[in-house]
Amino acid sequence: MESLARSIAVHTPTHSAPEHVLTQTIHRLNILARWFGSIGAAQERLRGRRVLEIGCGQGDMTALLAYLVAGFPDATPPSDHKNNGPGKVFALDTAPLTYGSPLTLGQCQEGLTNSQLGHAIQWIQMDPVDYLTKSEATRPDDFKLDFIIFAHSLFYVESEGYLKKLLQSLGSWVSDQEPSKRPQMLVAEWGMRTSVPAAELHILVVKALAADTAPCGNVRTVVTPERIKQLAHDRGWHVDREDWVESPKIDDGRWELNAARKMQDRKETLSPEARKHLDQMLQLLVKGDDKVACMDAWTGVFSLGE
């Protein structure tokens, strides 16, 4: 898996930080293995397929998906990076192109566009619900999908109410297609459970960030796997299978801890719930337990019922 991850990472604009890119790519390969049963199965089922990735961000999963739908390492894209082949990732995000650090969304997307993966990616900066319900004129005439993907993007949505609306819009759009041709919905998100004690801090950090009355970071809405399944079920989506990636070795927990620490400067303005989680987090830090590990990631595969 590490060899495959390195082959993908060299195409990304952030490959100058190879260990970070490598660990993030390995984590997303592990997610694909849970969705499809194995990396080999993922390669086979994604080759030549069309994927809508909702909440693509800086393209960590987008690069991997583009690599696989384009049929790498066997594919040889033309020098101008244009290709009329079927494999395509429609990478959608509502965030401004100036968002993100150390590279912005715009810089990362431009880098991937100019790479050998660029021919397999179409970037879309638009609200997902609007894209599904109001943008027929801007979608390709042959806009048919094999998979709809949420990879660590649900915590970014503005509210649970918005998530309900998005799942409903997806269900309405997919239900218009023949049952045998309907895309599956693949979801990966932090599961709010731990396999190692050091990940308890990550859970408290996420709860504190989500309860902040002035959110400006990566966590706006926390939904557990059970809640995701219930919201999806209420809108016609049924779970085909689910699995876990235990304590992935990536830096997200540390990044979010650094963001939560900044909340101390305005503690008196926080909501009671945010202060409670922040205090619990600080108590763990006082004990010297600042080596935060990532909590387990949950994965689910959904199909729209009849």
C-alpha positions as a Markdown table, in Angstrom:
| # | Residue | x | y | z |
|---|---|---|---|---|
| 1 | Met | 0.0 | 0.0 | 0.0 |
| 2 | Glu | 2.9 | 2.4 | 0.8 |
| 3 | Ser | 4.2 | 1.9 | -2.7 |
| 4 | Leu | 0.9 | 2.8 | -4.3 |
| 5 | Ala | 0.5 | 5.8 | -2.0 |
| 6 | Arg | 3.9 | 7.1 | -3.1 |
| 7 | Ser | 2.9 | 6.7 | -6.7 |
| 8 | Ile | -0.1 | 8.9 | -6.1 |
| 9 | Ala | 1.6 | 11.4 | -3.8 |
| 10 | Val | 4.1 | 12.5 | -6.4 |
| 11 | His | 1.3 | 14.1 | -8.5 |
| 12 | Thr | 0.1 | 16.3 | -5.7 |
| 13 | Pro | 1.2 | 20.0 | -5.3 |
| 14 | Thr | 2.0 | 19.3 | -1.6 |
| 15 | His | 4.5 | 16.5 | -2.3 |
| 16 | Ser | 7.2 | 18.8 | -1.0 |
| 17 | Ala | 6.0 | 17.6 | 2.4 |
| 18 | Pro | 6.2 | 13.9 | 1.6 |
| 19 | Glu | 5.6 | 12.3 | 4.9 |
| 20 | His | 2.4 | 14.3 | 5.5 |
| 21 | Val | 1.1 | 13.5 | 2.0 |
| 22 | Leu | 2.1 | 9.9 | 2.3 |
| 23 | Thr | 0.2 | 9.3 | 5.6 |
| 24 | Gln | -2.9 | 11.1 | 4.3 |
| 25 | Thr | -2.8 | 9.1 | 1.1 |
| 26 | Ile | -2.4 | 5.8 | 3.0 |
| 27 | His | -5.3 | 6.7 | 5.3 |
| 28 | Arg | -7.5 | 7.3 | 2.2 |
| 29 | Leu | -6.4 | 4.1 | 0.7 |
| 30 | Asn | -7.5 | 2.3 | 3.9 |
| 31 | Ile | -10.9 | 4.0 | 3.5 |
| 32 | Leu | -11.2 | 2.7 | -0.1 |
| 33 | Ala | -10.3 | -0.8 | 1.1 |
| 34 | Arg | -13.1 | -0.6 | 3.6 |
| 35 | Trp | -15.6 | 0.6 | 1.0 |
| 36 | Phe | -14.7 | -1.9 | -1.6 |
| 37 | Gly | -13.4 | -4.8 | 0.4 |
| 38 | Ser | -9.7 | -4.4 | -0.7 |
| 39 | Ile | -7.4 | -2.0 | -2.6 |
| 40 | Gly | -7.5 | -4.4 | -5.6 |
| 41 | Ala | -11.3 | -4.3 | -5.7 |
| 42 | Ala | -11.2 | -0.5 | -5.4 |
| 43 | Gln | -8.8 | -0.2 | -8.4 |
| 44 | Glu | -11.0 | -2.5 | -10.5 |
| 45 | Arg | -14.3 | -0.9 | -9.6 |
| 46 | Leu | -13.2 | 2.7 | -10.0 |
| 47 | Arg | -11.3 | 2.3 | -13.3 |
| 48 | Gly | -13.1 | 4.3 | -15.9 |
| 49 | Arg | -15.9 | 5.3 | -13.5 |
| 50 | Arg | -17.5 | 8.7 | -12.8 |
| 51 | Val | -17.4 | 10.0 | -9.2 |
| 52 | Leu | -19.0 | 13.0 | -7.5 |
| 53 | Glu | -16.9 | 13.9 | -4.5 |
| 54 | Ile | -18.7 | 16.3 | -2.2 |
| 55 | Gly | -16.4 | 18.4 | 0.0 |
| 56 | Cys | -13.2 | 17.8 | -1.9 |
| 57 | Gly | -11.3 | 20.5 | 0.0 |
| 58 | Gln | -7.6 | 20.6 | -1.0 |
| 59 | Gly | -7.9 | 17.4 | -3.0 |
| 60 | Asp | -6.4 | 14.7 | -0.7 |
| 61 | Met | -9.0 | 12.2 | -1.8 |
| 62 | Thr | -9.5 | 13.8 | -5.2 |
| 63 | Ala | -5.9 | 12.9 | -6.3 |
| 64 | Leu | -6.4 | 9.3 | -5.2 |
| 65 | Leu | -9.7 | 9.0 | -7.0 |
| 66 | Ala | -8.4 | 10.6 | -10.2 |
| 67 | Tyr | -5.4 | 8.3 | -10.2 |
| 68 | Leu | -7.8 | 5.3 | -10.0 |
| 69 | Val | -10.6 | 6.4 | -12.3 |
| 70 | Ala | -8.0 | 7.2 | -15.0 |
| 71 | Gly | -6.6 | 3.7 | -14.8 |
| 72 | Phe | -3.1 | 4.5 | -13.5 |
| 73 | Pro | -0.4 | 3.2 | -13.5 |
| 74 | Asp | -1.4 | 1.8 | -17.0 |
| 75 | Ala | -3.0 | 5.0 | -18.3 |
| 76 | Thr | -0.8 | 7.4 | -20.3 |
| 77 | Pro | -2.6 | 10.8 | -20.5 |
| 78 | Pro | -1.8 | 13.1 | -23.4 |
| 79 | Ser | 0.6 | 16.0 | -22.8 |
| 80 | Asp | -2.2 | 18.6 | -22.8 |
| 81 | His | -3.9 | 16.6 | -20.0 |
| 82 | Lys | -7.2 | 16.4 | -21.9 |
| 83 | Asn | -8.9 | 13.1 | -22.2 |
| 84 | Asn | -12.3 | 12.0 | -23.5 |
| 85 | Gly | -12.3 | 8.8 | -21.6 |
| 86 | Pro | -15.1 | 7.9 | -19.2 |
| 87 | Gly | -13.1 | 8.2 | -15.9 |
| 88 | Lys | -13.8 | 11.5 | -14.2 |
| 89 | Val | -13.9 | 12.9 | -10.7 |
| 90 | Phe | -16.4 | 15.8 | -10.2 |
| 91 | Ala | -14.7 | 17.5 | -7.2 |
| 92 | Leu | -17.2 | 19.8 | -5.5 |
| 93 | Asp | -16.6 | 22.2 | -2.6 |
| 94 | Thr | -18.4 | 25.4 | -1.6 |
| 95 | Ala | -15.4 | 26.9 | 0.2 |
| 96 | Pro | -13.6 | 29.9 | -1.3 |
| 97 | Leu | -10.4 | 29.2 | -3.2 |
| 98 | Thr | -8.5 | 31.3 | -0.7 |
| 99 | Tyr | -9.3 | 28.9 | 2.1 |
| 100 | Gly | -6.7 | 26.6 | 3.6 |
| 101 | Ser | -3.1 | 26.5 | 4.8 |
| 102 | Pro | -0.2 | 26.2 | 4.1 |
| 103 | Leu | -1.6 | 26.0 | 0.6 |
| 104 | Thr | -5.0 | 27.3 | -0.3 |
| 105 | Leu | -7.7 | 25.3 | -2.1 |
| 106 | Gly | -7.0 | 27.3 | -5.3 |
| 107 | Gln | -3.3 | 26.5 | -5.2 |
| 108 | Cys | -3.9 | 22.8 | -4.6 |
| 109 | Gln | -6.5 | 22.5 | -7.2 |
| 110 | Glu | -4.4 | 24.4 | -9.8 |
| 111 | Gly | -1.5 | 22.1 | -9.0 |
| 112 | Leu | -3.6 | 18.9 | -9.5 |
| 113 | Thr | -5.1 | 20.4 | -12.7 |
| 114 | Asn | -1.6 | 20.9 | -14.1 |
| 115 | Ser | -0.5 | 17.4 | -13.1 |
| 116 | Gln | -0.9 | 14.2 | -15.0 |
| 117 | Leu | -4.1 | 13.7 | -13.1 |
| 118 | Gly | -5.7 | 16.9 | -14.3 |
| 119 | His | -7.5 | 15.4 | -17.2 |
| 120 | Ala | -9.6 | 13.2 | -14.8 |
| 121 | Ile | -10.8 | 16.0 | -12.6 |
| 122 | Gln | -13.5 | 18.7 | -13.0 |
| 123 | Trp | -13.5 | 21.2 | -10.1 |
| 124 | Ile | -16.8 | 22.7 | -9.1 |
| 125 | Gln | -17.0 | 25.6 | -6.6 |
| 126 | Met | -20.7 | 25.6 | -5.7 |
| 127 | Asp | -23.1 | 24.7 | -2.9 |
| 128 | Pro | -23.8 | 21.0 | -3.2 |
| 129 | Val | -27.6 | 21.3 | -2.8 |
| 130 | Asp | -27.7 | 24.0 | -5.5 |
| 131 | Tyr | -25.5 | 21.9 | -7.8 |
| 132 | Leu | -27.9 | 19.0 | -7.5 |
| 133 | Thr | -31.2 | 21.0 | -7.7 |
| 134 | Lys | -30.5 | 24.2 | -9.7 |
| 135 | Ser | -27.5 | 23.6 | -12.0 |
| 136 | Glu | -28.7 | 21.4 | -14.9 |
| 137 | Ala | -27.4 | 24.0 | -17.4 |
| 138 | Thr | -23.9 | 23.7 | -16.0 |
| 139 | Arg | -23.7 | 19.9 | -15.7 |
| 140 | Pro | -22.5 | 17.8 | -18.6 |
| 141 | Asp | -25.3 | 16.3 | -20.8 |
| 142 | Asp | -24.0 | 12.9 | -19.9 |
| 143 | Phe | -23.8 | 13.5 | -16.2 |
| 144 | Lys | -24.1 | 10.0 | -15.0 |
| 145 | Leu | -22.4 | 8.8 | -11.8 |
| 146 | Asp | -21.2 | 5.5 | -10.4 |
| 147 | Phe | -20.4 | 6.7 | -6.9 |
| 148 | Ile | -21.1 | 9.7 | -4.6 |
| 149 | Ile | -18.4 | 10.2 | -2.0 |
| 150 | Phe | -18.1 | 12.0 | 1.3 |
| 151 | Ala | -14.5 | 11.6 | 2.6 |
| 152 | His | -14.1 | 13.4 | 5.9 |
| 153 | Ser | -16.4 | 16.3 | 4.8 |
| 154 | Leu | -19.6 | 15.9 | 6.8 |
| 155 | Phe | -18.1 | 17.7 | 9.9 |
| 156 | Tyr | -17.7 | 20.7 | 7.7 |
| 157 | Val | -21.4 | 21.2 | 6.8 |
| 158 | Glu | -23.1 | 24.2 | 8.5 |
| 159 | Ser | -25.7 | 22.2 | 10.4 |
| 160 | Glu | -27.5 | 18.9 | 10.7 |
| 161 | Gly | -30.5 | 20.6 | 9.0 |
| 162 | Tyr | -28.3 | 21.3 | 6.0 |
| 163 | Leu | -27.1 | 17.7 | 5.9 |
| 164 | Lys | -30.7 | 16.5 | 5.9 |
| 165 | Lys | -31.4 | 18.7 | 2.9 |
| 166 | Leu | -28.3 | 17.5 | 1.1 |
| 167 | Leu | -29.2 | 13.8 | 1.6 |
| 168 | Gln | -32.8 | 14.5 | 0.5 |
| 169 | Ser | -31.5 | 16.3 | -2.7 |
| 170 | Leu | -29.1 | 13.4 | -3.4 |
| 171 | Gly | -32.0 | 10.9 | -2.9 |
| 172 | Ser | -34.3 | 12.9 | -5.2 |
| 173 | Trp | -31.7 | 13.1 | -7.9 |
| 174 | Val | -30.6 | 9.5 | -7.8 |
| 175 | Ser | -34.2 | 8.2 | -7.6 |
| 176 | Asp | -34.8 | 9.6 | -11.2 |
| 177 | Gln | -32.3 | 7.0 | -12.5 |
| 178 | Glu | -32.9 | 3.4 | -13.4 |
| 179 | Pro | -32.5 | 1.3 | -10.2 |
| 180 | Ser | -29.7 | -0.8 | -11.8 |
| 181 | Lys | -27.7 | 2.4 | -12.7 |
| 182 | Arg | -28.1 | 4.3 | -9.5 |
| 183 | Pro | -24.8 | 5.3 | -7.9 |
| 184 | Gln | -23.8 | 4.1 | -4.4 |
| 185 | Met | -23.0 | 6.7 | -1.7 |
| 186 | Leu | -19.7 | 6.1 | 0.1 |
| 187 | Val | -19.2 | 7.9 | 3.4 |
| 188 | Ala | -16.1 | 8.2 | 5.7 |
| 189 | Glu | -16.1 | 10.3 | 8.8 |
| 190 | Trp | -14.6 | 10.4 | 12.3 |
| 191 | Gly | -16.6 | 7.9 | 14.3 |
| 192 | Met | -16.5 | 9.5 | 17.8 |
| 193 | Arg | -15.0 | 6.4 | 19.3 |
| 194 | Thr | -11.5 | 5.4 | 20.2 |
| 195 | Ser | -9.3 | 2.4 | 20.0 |
| 196 | Val | -6.4 | 4.0 | 21.9 |
| 197 | Pro | -6.5 | 6.2 | 25.1 |
| 198 | Ala | -4.6 | 9.0 | 23.4 |
| 199 | Ala | -7.5 | 9.5 | 21.0 |
| 200 | Glu | -9.9 | 10.6 | 23.8 |
| 201 | Leu | -8.4 | 14.0 | 23.5 |
| 202 | His | -9.3 | 14.2 | 19.8 |
| 203 | Ile | -12.9 | 13.5 | 20.7 |
| 204 | Leu | -13.0 | 16.3 | 23.3 |
| 205 | Val | -11.3 | 18.7 | 20.9 |
| 206 | Val | -13.9 | 17.9 | 18.2 |
| 207 | Lys | -16.8 | 18.5 | 20.6 |
| 208 | Ala | -15.3 | 21.8 | 21.8 |
| 209 | Leu | -14.8 | 23.0 | 18.2 |
| 210 | Ala | -18.3 | 22.0 | 17.2 |
| 211 | Ala | -19.9 | 23.8 | 20.2 |
| 212 | Asp | -18.0 | 27.1 | 19.4 |
| 213 | Thr | -20.5 | 29.9 | 18.8 |
| 214 | Ala | -18.1 | 31.4 | 16.3 |
| 215 | Pro | -16.8 | 28.5 | 14.2 |
| 216 | Cys | -14.1 | 29.3 | 11.8 |
| 217 | Gly | -12.3 | 25.9 | 11.6 |
| 218 | Asn | -12.8 | 22.4 | 10.2 |
| 219 | Val | -15.5 | 21.2 | 12.6 |
| 220 | Arg | -19.0 | 22.8 | 12.4 |
| 221 | Thr | -21.3 | 19.8 | 12.8 |
| 222 | Val | -20.6 | 16.5 | 14.6 |
| 223 | Val | -22.7 | 13.6 | 13.5 |
| 224 | Thr | -22.1 | 10.1 | 14.8 |
| 225 | Pro | -22.2 | 7.0 | 12.6 |
| 226 | Glu | -25.6 | 6.1 | 14.1 |
| 227 | Arg | -27.0 | 9.5 | 13.4 |
| 228 | Ile | -25.6 | 9.5 | 9.8 |
| 229 | Lys | -27.3 | 6.2 | 9.2 |
| 230 | Gln | -30.6 | 7.4 | 10.7 |
| 231 | Leu | -30.6 | 10.6 | 8.6 |
| 232 | Ala | -29.8 | 8.6 | 5.5 |
| 233 | His | -32.4 | 6.0 | 6.2 |
| 234 | Asp | -35.1 | 8.7 | 6.7 |
| 235 | Arg | -34.3 | 9.9 | 3.2 |
| 236 | Gly | -34.3 | 6.5 | 1.5 |
| 237 | Trp | -30.7 | 5.5 | 1.8 |
| 238 | His | -29.9 | 2.0 | 3.2 |
| 239 | Val | -26.6 | 0.7 | 4.6 |
| 240 | Asp | -25.1 | -2.0 | 2.5 |
| 241 | Arg | -22.1 | -2.4 | 4.8 |
| 242 | Glu | -20.0 | -0.5 | 7.3 |
| 243 | Asp | -16.5 | -0.8 | 8.7 |
| 244 | Trp | -13.8 | 1.1 | 10.7 |
| 245 | Val | -10.3 | 2.4 | 10.2 |
| 246 | Glu | -8.8 | 2.3 | 13.7 |
| 247 | Ser | -6.7 | 5.1 | 15.0 |
| 248 | Pro | -5.3 | 6.3 | 11.6 |
| 249 | Lys | -1.7 | 7.6 | 11.8 |
| 250 | Ile | -2.4 | 11.1 | 10.5 |
| 251 | Asp | -2.0 | 14.6 | 12.0 |
| 252 | Asp | -5.7 | 15.7 | 12.1 |
| 253 | Gly | -6.0 | 15.3 | 15.8 |
| 254 | Arg | -3.0 | 17.5 | 16.5 |
| 255 | Trp | -4.1 | 20.2 | 14.0 |
| 256 | Glu | -7.6 | 20.3 | 15.6 |
| 257 | Leu | -6.0 | 20.4 | 19.1 |
| 258 | Asn | -4.0 | 23.5 | 18.0 |
| 259 | Ala | -7.2 | 25.1 | 16.8 |
| 260 | Ala | -9.0 | 24.4 | 20.0 |
| 261 | Arg | -6.2 | 25.8 | 22.2 |
| 262 | Lys | -6.9 | 29.2 | 20.6 |
| 263 | Met | -10.4 | 29.1 | 22.0 |
| 264 | Gln | -8.8 | 29.8 | 25.5 |
| 265 | Asp | -8.3 | 33.5 | 24.4 |
| 266 | Arg | -12.0 | 34.0 | 24.2 |
| 267 | Lys | -13.2 | 31.5 | 26.7 |
| 268 | Glu | -15.7 | 33.9 | 28.4 |
| 269 | Thr | -17.5 | 34.4 | 25.1 |
| 270 | Leu | -18.0 | 30.7 | 24.5 |
| 271 | Ser | -21.2 | 28.8 | 25.0 |
| 272 | Pro | -21.5 | 26.7 | 28.2 |
| 273 | Glu | -21.2 | 23.5 | 26.2 |
| 274 | Ala | -18.1 | 24.7 | 24.5 |
| 275 | Arg | -16.5 | 25.8 | 27.8 |
| 276 | Lys | -17.3 | 22.4 | 29.3 |
| 277 | His | -15.5 | 20.5 | 26.5 |
| 278 | Leu | -12.7 | 22.9 | 26.5 |
| 279 | Asp | -12.2 | 22.5 | 30.3 |
| 280 | Gln | -12.2 | 18.7 | 29.9 |
| 281 | Met | -9.6 | 19.0 | 27.1 |
| 282 | Leu | -7.4 | 21.3 | 29.2 |
| 283 | Gln | -7.6 | 18.9 | 32.2 |
| 284 | Leu | -6.1 | 16.2 | 30.0 |
| 285 | Leu | -3.4 | 18.6 | 28.8 |
| 286 | Val | -2.5 | 19.5 | 32.4 |
| 287 | Lys | -1.9 | 15.8 | 33.1 |
| 288 | Gly | 0.7 | 16.0 | 30.4 |
| 289 | Asp | -1.4 | 14.0 | 27.9 |
| 290 | Asp | -0.8 | 16.2 | 24.9 |
| 291 | Lys | 0.2 | 13.4 | 22.5 |
| 292 | Val | -3.1 | 13.4 | 20.7 |
| 293 | Ala | -3.9 | 10.4 | 18.5 |
| 294 | Cys | -6.7 | 10.3 | 16.0 |
| 295 | Met | -10.0 | 8.7 | 16.8 |
| 296 | Asp | -11.3 | 5.8 | 14.7 |
| 297 | Ala | -12.8 | 6.6 | 11.3 |
| 298 | Trp | -16.1 | 5.1 | 10.3 |
| 299 | Thr | -17.0 | 4.0 | 6.8 |
| 300 | Gly | -20.4 | 3.3 | 5.3 |
| 301 | Val | -21.7 | 2.2 | 1.9 |
| 302 | Phe | -25.3 | 3.2 | 1.0 |
| 303 | Ser | -27.7 | 2.5 | -1.7 |
| 304 | Leu | -31.0 | 4.2 | -2.5 |
| 305 | Gly | -34.0 | 2.0 | -1.9 |
| 306 | Glu | -36.9 | 1.4 | -4.3 |
